[in-house]
Amino acid sequence: MKNEIPVVFCFDDNFRLPAWIAVKSLIACAERVTFYHIFILYSRLSEENQKLFADLQTDRAKITFIKIDNNRFNQAPKSPAWPYEVYYRLIIPEVLSQYDKVVYSDVDVMFKGDLSHLFNQDYSNYQIGAVAAERTDELNGIHQHYEEYTGDFIFFSGLIVFNNKKCREDNIVNKFFANMHKHKNRLKMFDLEVMNLSCDKIKPLGFEYCVLENVYYGKYQATAEYKFLRNVYSDAEIDAAIESPVIVHYAGAIVKMWKKIKPAPDYYDYIRQSPYFFEYQKSRKKKIFLSLFNPLWYLLSRITPVKAYRKKFRNILRGNF
């Protein structure tokens, strides 16, 4: 008997490469008894890209596309880094009301394991399950702290297990929109802060479901993230998550993994398998060429009077384009 797990991703054409890697790695890591029904929520995703994602379907995975009307989010704040797509996860209890439980994941991830154990946990007394990021009394954290936070932790929003039934009973979607509007001038990490402001029954999930890039690939005690993670997890727990990760989350680095000239080998393997490998190689060659002029970009990023151009030159210097 198959263990069907609904999994949601939300993205547009701009994130086609990392999203493809997220979906591909999820399916590749499925156990024999696991069947993923993958839902892609989008507002702008070309027919060509939809076909390339549909081609990933196997006997262990089905993919369904659901178009979202952005008009619902007209009153919500957004920015180039935080488009309306970041809010789509917040309406999952309504959009996928046929399921009692649904897993949501960001696309800047690589799956290293099956999600059955995550999905089959007991969430009956919780609205959602999420991975704790830092304590609400943390002084060295990276998240904005609200006096309205009532729990001990601020939770990441990159991996969420929704207890749809409980969310509907507690009118969580309405609370999401109420806090979206109430705090619109304060929000910085939009979806994360709205989620933490609205949910008061969150089940803490293991760090193996959100092993951050810098922690996974480097000496984690020397990372900026360790300063706040160590007050949530013991070194033994972090070591265990690194040894047996289920999800590696590429959050925190200045340049995203799929934009790097030299991605991590395990991530690059998926880039090479993807239908977007040619365009990645084309972009990579351009970055290598432009890197020859790094001293010039550095100088211009320091002396150019127009702020927008300084930012542009810094991005060229980092290869972040």
C-alpha positions as CSV (number, residue, x, y, z in Angstrom):
1,M,0.0,0.0,0.0
2,K,1.4,3.4,-1.0
3,N,1.9,6.1,1.6
4,E,0.6,9.2,-0.3
5,I,2.1,12.5,0.8
6,P,0.9,15.8,-0.6
7,V,3.8,18.2,-1.1
8,V,3.5,21.8,-2.2
9,F,6.0,24.1,-3.9
10,C,5.3,27.7,-4.9
11,F,7.4,29.5,-7.5
12,D,7.5,31.2,-10.9
13,D,9.7,31.0,-14.0
14,N,12.5,32.9,-12.3
15,F,13.1,29.9,-9.9
16,R,12.7,27.1,-12.5
17,L,16.2,25.7,-11.9
18,P,16.2,25.4,-8.1
19,A,12.6,24.3,-8.2
20,W,13.4,21.5,-10.7
21,I,16.3,20.4,-8.4
22,A,14.0,20.4,-5.4
23,V,11.3,18.3,-7.1
24,K,13.8,16.0,-8.7
25,S,15.7,15.3,-5.5
26,L,12.4,14.8,-3.6
27,I,11.3,12.1,-6.0
28,A,14.8,10.6,-6.2
29,C,14.8,10.1,-2.4
30,A,11.4,8.5,-2.2
31,E,11.2,5.1,-0.5
32,R,9.4,2.3,-2.3
33,V,6.2,2.7,-0.4
34,T,6.1,6.5,-0.7
35,F,4.0,8.2,-3.3
36,Y,4.2,12.0,-3.6
37,H,1.4,14.1,-5.0
38,I,3.3,17.2,-5.8
39,F,1.3,20.5,-6.2
40,I,2.9,23.5,-7.8
41,L,1.2,26.8,-7.0
42,Y,2.0,29.5,-9.4
43,S,0.9,32.7,-11.1
44,R,3.5,32.9,-13.9
45,L,4.9,29.6,-15.1
46,S,5.3,29.1,-18.9
47,E,3.8,26.1,-20.6
48,E,7.3,25.0,-21.6
49,N,8.4,24.9,-17.9
50,Q,5.2,23.2,-16.9
51,K,6.0,20.4,-19.4
52,L,9.5,20.1,-18.1
53,F,8.3,19.6,-14.6
54,A,5.5,17.3,-15.7
55,D,8.2,15.1,-17.3
56,L,9.5,14.4,-13.7
57,Q,6.4,12.3,-12.9
58,T,7.1,8.7,-12.2
59,D,5.3,5.7,-10.6
60,R,6.2,7.4,-7.3
61,A,5.1,10.9,-8.0
62,K,2.3,12.8,-9.7
63,I,2.5,16.6,-10.3
64,T,-0.5,18.9,-10.4
65,F,-0.4,22.7,-11.3
66,I,-2.6,25.2,-9.6
67,K,-2.8,28.8,-10.7
68,I,-3.2,31.4,-8.0
69,D,-4.8,34.8,-8.5
70,N,-2.5,37.4,-7.0
71,N,-5.3,39.9,-6.5
72,R,-6.0,38.3,-3.2
73,F,-2.6,39.6,-2.0
74,N,-3.0,43.2,-3.3
75,Q,-3.0,44.7,0.2
76,A,0.1,42.6,1.3
77,P,3.6,44.1,1.2
78,K,6.0,42.7,-1.3
79,S,9.5,43.4,-2.7
80,P,11.7,42.1,-5.5
81,A,13.2,39.6,-3.0
82,W,9.8,38.8,-1.5
83,P,7.2,38.5,-4.3
84,Y,3.6,37.4,-3.7
85,E,4.6,33.8,-4.2
86,V,6.0,33.8,-0.6
87,Y,2.4,34.1,0.6
88,Y,1.0,31.2,-1.3
89,R,2.0,28.7,1.4
90,L,-0.4,30.6,3.8
91,I,-3.5,29.6,1.8
92,I,-2.6,25.9,1.6
93,P,-5.3,24.8,4.1
94,E,-7.9,26.3,1.8
95,V,-6.4,25.4,-1.6
96,L,-5.8,21.7,-0.6
97,S,-8.8,21.3,1.7
98,Q,-9.2,17.7,0.6
99,Y,-6.2,16.7,2.7
100,D,-5.9,16.6,6.5
101,K,-2.1,17.1,6.3
102,V,0.1,18.8,3.7
103,V,3.8,19.4,3.5
104,Y,5.1,22.7,2.1
105,S,8.7,23.3,1.1
106,D,10.7,26.2,-0.3
107,V,12.4,25.5,-3.6
108,D,15.9,26.5,-2.5
109,V,16.5,23.1,-1.0
110,M,17.9,19.7,-1.9
111,F,16.2,16.6,-0.4
112,K,18.4,13.9,1.0
113,G,15.8,11.7,2.5
114,D,12.2,10.5,2.4
115,L,9.4,12.5,4.1
116,S,7.4,9.6,5.5
117,H,8.6,9.9,9.0
118,L,7.9,13.7,8.9
119,F,4.5,13.3,7.5
120,N,3.3,10.4,9.8
121,Q,4.0,12.2,13.0
122,D,1.1,13.2,15.2
123,Y,0.0,16.8,14.5
124,S,-3.5,16.5,16.0
125,N,-2.9,19.2,18.7
126,Y,-0.9,21.5,16.4
127,Q,-1.8,23.9,13.6
128,I,1.5,23.4,11.9
129,G,4.9,21.7,12.3
130,A,8.0,23.7,11.6
131,V,11.8,23.9,12.5
132,A,12.8,26.2,15.3
133,A,15.2,28.9,14.1
134,E,16.0,30.8,17.3
135,R,14.7,31.7,20.7
136,T,12.3,34.6,21.1
137,D,14.6,36.0,23.8
138,E,17.7,35.6,21.5
139,L,20.0,38.6,21.4
140,N,22.3,37.4,18.5
141,G,19.5,36.3,16.1
142,I,18.8,37.3,12.6
143,H,15.0,37.5,12.8
144,Q,12.9,40.4,13.7
145,H,11.4,40.0,17.2
146,Y,7.8,40.9,18.0
147,E,6.3,41.4,21.4
148,E,3.3,39.6,20.1
149,Y,5.3,36.3,19.9
150,T,4.1,34.2,22.7
151,G,6.1,31.0,22.3
152,D,9.7,30.2,23.2
153,F,10.9,30.0,19.5
154,I,10.8,31.7,16.2
155,F,10.2,29.1,13.5
156,F,11.6,28.9,9.9
157,S,8.9,29.0,7.2
158,G,10.8,27.0,4.6
159,L,9.4,23.7,5.7
160,I,5.9,23.5,7.1
161,V,3.6,20.6,7.8
162,F,0.0,21.9,7.8
163,N,-2.6,20.3,9.9
164,N,-5.4,21.5,7.6
165,K,-8.2,20.4,9.8
166,K,-6.9,22.2,12.9
167,C,-6.0,25.3,10.7
168,R,-9.6,25.5,9.5
169,E,-11.0,25.0,13.0
170,D,-8.8,27.9,14.3
171,N,-9.4,30.1,11.2
172,I,-5.6,30.3,10.6
173,V,-5.9,31.6,7.0
174,N,-8.0,34.5,8.2
175,K,-5.4,35.2,10.9
176,F,-2.6,35.1,8.3
177,F,-4.4,37.9,6.3
178,A,-5.3,39.9,9.4
179,N,-1.6,40.0,10.5
180,M,-0.5,40.6,7.0
181,H,-2.5,43.8,7.0
182,K,-2.0,44.8,10.6
183,H,1.8,44.6,10.5
184,K,2.4,45.4,6.8
185,N,4.6,48.3,7.6
186,R,6.8,46.2,10.0
187,L,7.2,43.0,8.0
188,K,10.7,42.2,6.8
189,M,10.6,38.4,6.3
190,F,7.0,38.5,5.2
191,D,5.7,34.9,5.3
192,L,7.9,33.9,8.2
193,E,6.7,36.7,10.5
194,V,3.1,36.3,9.5
195,M,3.3,32.6,10.3
196,N,4.9,33.1,13.7
197,L,2.4,35.9,14.6
198,S,-0.6,33.8,13.6
199,C,0.1,30.3,14.8
200,D,0.2,29.6,18.6
201,K,0.3,25.8,18.3
202,I,3.5,24.9,16.4
203,K,5.1,21.4,16.7
204,P,8.9,21.7,16.7
205,L,10.5,19.5,14.0
206,G,14.1,18.2,14.0
207,F,16.9,20.3,12.5
208,E,17.5,17.5,10.0
209,Y,14.6,19.0,8.1
210,C,16.3,22.4,7.7
211,V,20.1,21.9,7.7
212,L,21.3,25.3,6.6
213,E,23.9,25.5,3.8
214,N,26.7,27.1,5.8
215,V,26.1,24.6,8.6
216,Y,26.1,21.6,6.2
217,Y,29.1,22.4,4.1
218,G,31.4,24.2,6.6
219,K,32.7,24.1,10.2
220,Y,29.4,25.1,11.7
221,Q,30.8,26.4,15.0
222,A,32.4,29.2,13.0
223,T,29.2,30.2,11.2
224,A,27.0,33.2,12.0
225,E,24.0,30.9,12.2
226,Y,25.6,28.9,15.1
227,K,25.4,31.9,17.3
228,F,21.6,31.5,17.5
229,L,21.2,27.8,16.7
230,R,23.3,26.8,19.7
231,N,20.6,28.1,22.0
232,V,18.0,25.9,20.3
233,Y,20.0,22.7,19.5
234,S,22.9,20.9,21.2
235,D,26.0,20.3,19.2
236,A,25.1,16.6,19.2
237,E,21.7,17.4,17.6
238,I,23.4,19.5,14.9
239,D,26.0,16.9,14.3
240,A,23.3,14.2,13.9
241,A,21.4,16.5,11.4
242,I,24.5,17.0,9.4
243,E,25.3,13.3,9.4
244,S,21.8,12.3,8.3
245,P,20.0,15.3,6.7
246,V,16.6,15.0,5.2
247,I,16.6,18.5,3.7
248,V,19.5,20.9,3.0
249,H,18.2,24.5,2.9
250,Y,20.2,26.9,0.8
251,A,19.4,30.0,2.9
252,G,21.9,32.3,4.5
253,A,24.7,32.5,1.8
254,I,25.1,35.7,-0.1
255,V,25.0,33.9,-3.5
256,K,22.4,31.2,-4.0
257,M,23.8,27.7,-4.8
258,W,22.4,27.6,-8.3
259,K,24.0,31.0,-9.1
260,K,27.5,30.0,-8.0
261,I,30.4,29.4,-10.4
262,K,31.3,26.4,-8.3
263,P,28.3,24.9,-6.6
264,A,28.7,22.1,-4.1
265,P,29.3,18.8,-6.0
266,D,26.1,17.1,-4.8
267,Y,24.0,20.1,-5.9
268,Y,25.9,20.4,-9.2
269,D,25.1,16.8,-10.0
270,Y,21.4,17.8,-10.2
271,I,22.2,20.9,-12.2
272,R,23.9,18.7,-14.8
273,Q,20.8,16.5,-15.0
274,S,18.4,19.4,-15.4
275,P,16.9,20.7,-18.7
276,Y,18.3,24.1,-17.7
277,F,22.0,23.0,-17.7
278,F,22.8,24.8,-20.9
279,E,21.5,28.1,-19.7
280,Y,23.3,27.6,-16.4
281,Q,26.6,27.0,-18.3
282,K,26.0,30.1,-20.4
283,S,25.5,32.2,-17.3
284,R,28.5,30.6,-15.6
285,K,30.8,31.5,-18.5
286,K,29.5,35.1,-18.4
287,K,30.3,35.3,-14.6
288,I,33.8,33.9,-15.1
289,F,34.5,36.5,-17.8
290,L,33.1,39.4,-15.6
291,S,35.1,38.1,-12.6
292,L,38.3,39.2,-14.5
293,F,37.2,42.8,-13.8
294,N,36.6,42.3,-10.1
295,P,38.9,45.1,-9.0
296,L,36.9,47.5,-11.2
297,W,33.5,46.3,-9.8
298,Y,34.9,46.7,-6.3
299,L,36.0,50.2,-6.9
300,L,32.8,51.2,-8.6
301,S,30.7,49.6,-5.8
302,R,32.5,51.9,-3.4
303,I,32.6,55.2,-5.2
304,T,29.5,55.3,-7.5
305,P,27.2,58.0,-6.1
306,V,24.0,56.2,-7.2
307,K,23.0,53.6,-4.6
308,A,21.2,51.4,-7.2
309,Y,24.4,51.1,-9.3
310,R,26.5,50.4,-6.2
311,K,24.3,47.5,-5.5
312,K,24.5,46.3,-9.1
313,F,28.3,46.4,-9.0
314,R,28.3,44.5,-5.7
315,N,26.1,41.8,-7.3
316,I,28.4,41.5,-10.3
317,L,31.4,41.2,-7.9
318,R,29.6,38.4,-6.0
319,G,28.3,36.7,-9.1
320,N,24.8,37.1,-7.8
321,F,22.8,37.6,-10.9
